[in-house]
Amino acid sequence: MKNIYHAEDKKVILFGYSKGSADMVSAICLYGELLKPMLAGVISMMGAVGGCVISSQLLSQNRDKLLDSIMDKVVERMKCR
């Protein structure tokens, strides 16, 4: 991710499918403060992780502010044990 971020000079969207979604969340948990500046977003498809409905928030809030809020909550609440 770091190499792609620096090579393209653009933020990266992580995509996780099935267990890859759980792995993605674990990586964010472990390295959230390092990854957050490089992330444009995360996509989980058929993820083996819990979730919440955010579609109404997407319509009512600025996307960047919402992403920052979500990433802050992931880093805060998904503390690795």
Secondary structure, 3 states (H helix, E strand, C coil): CHHHHHHHCCCEEEEEECHHHHHHHHHHHHHHHHHHHHEEEEEEECCCCCCCCCHHHHHHCCHHHHHHHHHHHHHHHCCCC
